Amino acid sequence: MAMRFDEEASRKVEALYLTPDIVAQREAVLSALALRPGERVVDLGCGPGLLLAQMRELVGEQGELCGIDVSESMIALAKQRCAAWSNVDIGPGDVTRLPCGDASFDAAVCTQVYEYVADVDMALSELCRVLKPGGRAVIVDTDWESCVWHSSDSARMRRVLEAWDLHCPHPHLPRSLRRRLQRAGLDDIRCAALTLLNAEFAADTYSFGMIDVIARSIFQ
């Protein structure tokens, strides 16, 4: 089963990315990237362009940003969000065949994308190809077995999460990601856990928003 992002689904994901949980995650990603004015940066799987907009503030007018996504509806949202900046280029692209030259970027970011890519090793090889010598990348992916979801019916919830595991080719990618990155040629690899906890059933939380995303994926 594969995730599909039509206009409605893209809007729902955009709303999910605006929750305080994911806003905090973007701040952690930006901190790890440590962008400087004038740098060239690529966002692989840019989605609705929220991270692109924040990175534009950091690289300034002299920097350049490239956003790539496979979803036309996501690209439309990202272009709308970044329309005021001529140094932000957004378009379609496959992370296993990046439409970018060798050694093009000072930094790259890829958030919740590689777990959805069948040929992860090819995608990581492409990442290395487009980074300049000494360039850096921040990658965020989820091991979905780490998801703990309380429910009044624990057996049913377990079945739901097992079905959700089928929504992407690599639901446990973080377990092998370090080894894959080393094989691709990246070094100085640092790992950190981004913990997300929602203790209440509230509409402005990531967990609440994921209910609809999971339901659409399982029952589409």
N, C-alpha and C positions, 0 to 999 in steps of 0.2 A: 504494500500500500504506500502511496506517496502523497505528500502534502501538496495541495493545489491552492494557488492564491489568485482567485478572481478578485474583482473590485471589492465585493462585500467582505471577503476573507481578509484582504489586505487592510481594509479599514479597521477590522476587529483586531488584527495584529498590531496596527499602529496604536490603537487605544491601549492595548496591553503593554506596549513599549513606553507608554506615558505614565504608567503606574509608578509610585515612589520606589518600588522594588527594583525596577529595571532602570529608572533614572540613576539610582545608586550604583547599579552595575556599570552603567556607562561612565560614571565618574571614576570608578576603579579602573576601567579600561583606559581612559584618558590619562590617568595618573601613571599607569604602566607604560604607555606609549611615550610619555615625556616629549611631546612635540615641540619643535622650535620654529620661530618665524622663518619663512622662506622654504620650508621643506616640502618635498613632493610625497604624497601619501595616497595609497589605494585602499579602498574599503571593499572587500570581497564579500558580496552578498549584502549590499548596502540597505536593503529593505526600504522603509519610507524616508530615509535620509536624515534621521535624527542625529546620529553620530557624525555624519558628514557636516551638518550645520554647526555642531560644536567644535569639530576639528578646524573648520574654516576660521573660527575666531582665534584659534591658536597659531595657525600658520600665516594668517594675515593675507594682505593683498599680494605679497611677493611669493607666497606659496602656491602650490597646485594640488588639487584633489581630484581623484578619479573614483567614481562609484560604479560598481558592476553588480548586476543582478540578472537572474533568469526570468523573473516575473515582470511582465509588461505593466501590470497594475502597480506594483511596487515602484518601478522606475518612474511612472507618472507621478506618484506621490512625492518621491524624492526630488524630481525635477521642479515640482511646484514649490516645495519647501526651500530649495536652493536657487530659485530663479534669479534672485538679485545679484548673484556672484558669477562673474565671467570666468573665474579661475576654478570653478567646480564643474567637471565634466562627468555626466552620468549616462550610462547606456547598457545595452544587453551584453552579457558575456557568460561564459562557462569557466568555472575555476580550474577545469582540467585542460583548457585551451585559452589562456588569457590573451585578450587582444591588446597586448602591451609589449613594448620592446624589452630586450635584455637590460638588466641593471637600470631600471627606470625610476625606482622609488627609494627614498630614504627609509620609509616605514610602511608597514601593511597591517591591516586589522581584519580579522575574520571571526565574526561572532555568530555562533549557533548555525554554522553552515556545513562544515566538513562531515559532521555526523550524517548529513543527508546525501553525501556524495559517494557513489558506488566505488569509484577508483580514487580513494583518498591519497594513495602514494603518488599518483600522477598529479593530483592537485597540489600536494606539498612540493613536488619537484618544480611545478610552475611557479609557486610562491618563491622558491629560492632563485629561480631564473630572473624574476622581475625585480628582486631586491638588489640594491647597490652593494658592493663589498662593504661590510661593516653595518649594513642595514639591519633593521630590527622588525619583529612582528609580534603582535599580540593575538592569541587565538583563544576563543572561549567555546567549549563544547560541554555537553552534559552527559554524565553517566546516569541514565534514567533509572537504574536499579537503586540509586541513592535516594530516589523520591519516596518519601514517607507521607502517606495521606490518610488521615484518620477518617473513619466512616462508621456509621451505625451498623453497617453490614460489611465486615472486614473481608469475608470470602468474596463477595461481589466486587469490592474495591480492588482486591488482588487480581481478579479476572480482567477488570478494566485496565489496570496498569500493564498486565501481560499483553493485552491486545494493543495498547499504546506503544509497546516496544516494537511492534511491527511497522510503525509509521516511518521509520528511517532505516537505511541499511546498516548503520553502526550505532545502535543505542547505547553501547558501552565504550565508545571510542577513547575517552580519556585514559583508559587502562593501557592502551597500546600507543598513544599519541607520542609520548617522549621517544620511544624507540623508532617510530616512523620518522619523526623530525630529524633524528640523528642520521638515519639512513639517507634522508633527502639532502643532507649536507649542512644542516643548521647546527650551531654549537652554542655554548653558554645558555643552555636551556634552563629556565626557572619555572617552577610549578607553584601554583597557589590555588586554594579553594575559595570560591565565592559562595557563601552560604546565604540562602534565602529562606526565611521563616515567616509564615503567616499563621498566627495563633488564633485569629478570629475570622469568621465568615463575613468578609467586607468587600464591597464592590470595587474599591480602589486598590485591590491587591492582585498580585500576579496569579496566585492560586485560583481566585475567583474567575479571572479572565481565561485561565486555561481550561476551565470546565467546558466552555463552548468549543474551544480549539480541539480538545480531545474528542468531544462528541462528534464534531464534524469529520474528524479523521477516521474514527472507528465506524461511523454509520453512514458515510458518504456512499 
